[in-house]
Amino acid sequence: HPWFLGCQFHPEFKSKPLEPHPLFAAFIGAALEHKKNKARAAPEPKRAQAVGLTPHVTA
């Protein structure tokens, strides 16, 4: 994990739907920034190539 969050109080009791506690706002902001940076750093996916099948030979 690149980061984590720990606290010894309950900020959810101080949050409202349109007025989140600053701890939650910062946590969500960090998660969104991490997602954005991760998406930028991801390599472009390559198309798979078909490979020929060879019969299985047993001795």
URNORZI-V538324 format. One record per helix or strand. SS is the DSSP state (H for helix, E for strand). FROM is the first residue (numbers start at 1). LEN is the number of residues. Records with the same first field share a line. If there is no record, write none. Layout:
BEGIN
SS->FROM-LEN, FROM-LEN
END
This chain:
BEGIN
H->11-4, 22-20
E->16-1, 19-1
END
